[in-house]
Amino acid sequence: MIDKEYIKEIISRITKKKADGNIVPATASMQEIMTAVRDDALECMRTMCNESEIAVNRTLNSVSFKCL
């Protein structure tokens, strides 16, 4: 399960960016939150791959991962 504080931080980051840019309403949509979570997950997985914590395998239709 994802930590509640992590989601709150994402929402705060999105709303602050909108407020600073005078974008109304300064709220975070579900799509924006999901995009931020996906981006953070991809960044984490890239780091883990570079540090040889996980292995990446290309499959016919996708990519699979394995813990080392």
N, C-alpha and C positions, 0 to 999 in steps of 0.2 A: 504494500500500500504506500502511496505517496504521502509524504509529510505535509500536514496542513500549513505549516509555516512556509514551506516552499511554494505552495500555490498562492498564499497571501502575498508573498514577495513578488511573484510574477504579476499578479493583479495590480499591486502597487506600482510596479515598474511601468506597466502599460498605461495606467491612469495618469501617472506623473508625466509620462512622455506626451500624452494627449493634452493635459492641462498646460504644460509648458509651450505647446504648439497652438494653444487656443482652439483646440478641436472640441466641438460640442456634439454629443455628450461625452464627458470625460469618464467613460466607463470601459471595462474590458469585456469584449464579446467572447462567447465560448470558442469561436474559431480562432481568435487571437491567443487565447490561453492554450488551446491545444497545439497551435503552431509553436508557441514558446516552449512548451514541454517537449515536443518532438525535436526542436532544434537543440535543446539542452541534452536530450538523450543521445542524439547523433554525435554531438561534441564529446560526450563522455565515452561513447563506444569507440570513437576514433582514437581518443587518448588511450583507452584500454588496449586497443589493437596495436598502437605504436609501442606500448610498454610490454607487449607480449603477454597480456593477461587473458586475452581471448584470441581465437583464430577465426578468420573469415574464409568462407567457402562460397564460391559462386555456383549457383545451381542453374538449371535450365530456365526457370522463370523468376528467380529471386536471389537472395543472398542468405546464407545461414551462418550461425555463429556457434562456437564451442569454447567452453572455459578450459584453460590450460592448467 
